[in-house]
Amino acid sequence: MKYPYQPRKPGPAGEVPPHPYEPNRAKCFTPRAARMMLVCPPMLRPALLALLVGCSGTASDGTTDAPGSARDASIGSPDAAPGSLQGGSLTVSWMHGAQNCGASTDPELQVHAYNPTVHIIRQNKCRTFEAPFIYVIEGSTTALMIDSGATNNTTTLRDTVRGLIGGKPLIVAHSHAHGDHVAGDASFLGQANTTVVARMQPAIQSKFGISMWPTSPGSIDLGGRVLDVLAIPGHEAQHIAIYDRKTGLLFTGDTLYPGLLFINDWATYRGSVARLAQFVATHPIAHVLGAHVEMTATPKQVYPYGTVFQPNEHVLQLSAAHVMELDAALTAIGANPGTGSFPHDDFVIDPQ
């Protein structure tokens, strides 16, 4: 694992200067713009992307905001017409670990209601430096949880999710099969009204109706709420993305998030991101939500591996523009990435 991009040093009081860059690309990055990206010749995509994101940046008054502010919550604002997607809030200050974990009073989990039927849960960095995000989506008849987290010695997650959804049947699915996303499975196995989807490709295909892996889309109906399921291997062989038609939220696991994008199968990953970009071009995207935050609020800067204190971290949400940016970057890098990493403002591409 390579972590070449180090964060700025804190000031005398432990503070880190605020985010000088606001990637509010979605203000101008519409589905039409996304389609332009896809039909544009590959060699011209970086230039077109730069033009599209050029209409964003700092606010017209020249001010910037610290993470967790209302302006940060607007990053990746919905591309669809007002009222066509069910809205929600990402105005939240996430717990981000502690300099002295032994003295930390943070809870095991932090729960944020995006809206009444979508909840975002973060695990405590002092309990697991991965601090993954877990998502709970409710339909009228069934709820789906994306990932079971990185800890296996507690029932807190299970009890918390049951408190959110009541007695509804729960499907425990996984963005992918790495340990920090499946460690909590044991506490859900054998529980009433609970189905844990096995981590192998045949089980995933069967549960979500994916006829041909990885090119055919699948879906699942939670009761008046259809989720699209896309196979996007590359970071890991069983990786999927999930799109909620009701809110326009796209859940991308470890394929795309504000952090180091470890790519274990370069060719497969490039194909997966290309398909994801095709999907984004034809669907309204409110936010792109990954499984971790590893970037600082400073463009191109990541926290060192194993960090348990991230006092000035990047916001969780990315946008449709970031999917297109990633796709354009992978196209530009080509079939042989070499051994280096490729820093972008909001993520770092890291071939393994």
Summary of the structure (lengths in Angstrom):
residues: 352
radius of gyration: 19.2
end to end distance: 7.4
largest distance: 57.1
contacts: 1208
relative contact order: 0.18
helix: 25%
strand: 20%
